[in-house]
Structure formats: structure tokens, C-alpha cells
């Protein structure tokens, strides 16, 4: 379920922020359920339309951030509330009780997340596929290099002829698509479509991105680090569940990880370690 963290990495590398991805997951989930069960749409077409919903959500927020130059935190916070609200409106309009959700999905749909290939769970395969795709796009293409340049200095990127607004907007679209895919996977795995899916994933996703080495100031980051950090957080939460820690308390260690990661991130970007090393060298010189 942490697979969309790869594309949140893109957003943060540009110097942006995306805290609406969890809400897009829930909106996608319930939209797929309503389209299939209440409107009679083929399940695979409903899945494609669900991904389109995520892309549209990312596009709306991305346009406001890129072209209106509104603070990403403000827009994505507003988007989080907006898409969470829409996720409650959609089932209400379709005559579905939101907290009950939509169930009885076709077996072939549930096989997306519950199935396996050669003994390897589909979720692992999808995670690796998204990791490879995001790595190639970010680290091996001109598009990826432009994203890094925007994060380092957006004005310089514009003077270089890069259409920065379009690229910034595209990162939010990719993040929205990835969030939709995660929402569909979660719906498939649980066999239920609910509007609150992903509501508790914002903190772990941002933590995974920052813990993976992406600078919140932009210009630095990699999806391999994000993937490893996502696995660490996933195993940590799984381990906490095994030892009997209630799910409502599992965000505490994740929050601590995020705070520690931000402190280390700040110290690295502020050259605190280099400054302390220089002071140590000067002190030794004076002592000699």
C-alpha cells in the first residue's frame, strides 16, 4: 500500500508537498465500488475510471500549485479535505451507507492483490514494477533530471528553457495516479470499497519519503531509498501488531521516525556536521 510513496518522492524533490494522496485512495476505492455495483460498469472499466479520478484530483491540485503558485501544503491540505468529503458524498448519492462500504467484488478483481505468480504475491510484484518504473523515469530520463533541477532552483530551470509549471503539475498527476492504484489494491485485498481507505497513510508515506533520503527542501532524493524506508515502516508496523500493540498507537513510532528524519535532514542541509568538524579542526590547531 506504500507504493505511491515513489511518486510522492517526485513531488517533494520539486520542493512541493503532497498530503492529499491518502484521501485520493479512499475516493478511488468508493468510486470503483459505486461504478461497478450501482451503475453496472464492467469492473475493469471501473478500475480505469478510478485511476482517471486520481489523475484528475492530482491535476486540479497540481494546476493550482504550478500556475497559481499557491503553497503546496495549503492546496494539498485543502485537497485532502475536499477529496475526503467527496468520498462520502459519492456513496450517499448512490444510496450506499458509507461506513458499510461495498462488498462482493468479482473473484478476478480480488485476485489483483490476493493472487500470486510463481509463489510471489501480486502485491510484491506490483511494488517492484512501480519501483522500477519510478526509478527509470526519475533517474534515467531527461524528465527526471528536470525535476531535480526544479528542486535545486526553479528560477534557474525557467531561465534554462524548462517549462517548470507543466513539470511540477505532472508530478502531482503521477502522485494522484499512484494513490489511485494503491486504493484499488487495498480494495482488492480487503474485498471492500470504503471512503476512508488511506486516511491513516499520510504520515507513514511522508516519513518513508523523508527517511529514504529525500530533502524536504527539494533537489535531492531517490526512489530506492523511499522503497527501503517504506519496507522498514511496513515491517515495523507489522511487528508492532505481532507483539500486541494496538493499531491506534502504531503511529507514535512512525511520528518519532519522521521527526528524527526531519532533524537529520535539517542538519545535513544546514551543514551542521561540516561546521562542527571545522570547529574541531580549528580547536586542534590552536591546541598544537
Secondary structure, DSSP 4 states (H G I P E B T S, - for coil): --TTHHHHHHHHHTT-----HHHHHHHHHHHHHIIIIIT---HHHHHHHHHHHHHHHHHHHHHHHHHS---HHHHHHHHHHHHHHHHHHHHHHTT--TTT-B----HHHHHHHH-EETTEEHHHHHHHHHHHHHHHHHHSSHHHHHHHHHHH-HHHHHHTT--HHHHHHHHHHHHHHHHHHHHHHHHHHHT-B-TTTTTT-HHHHHHHHHHTT--TTSS---HHHHHHHHHHHHHHHHHHHHTT--GGGTHHHHHHHHHHHHHHHHHHHTTHHHHHHHHHHHHHHHH-
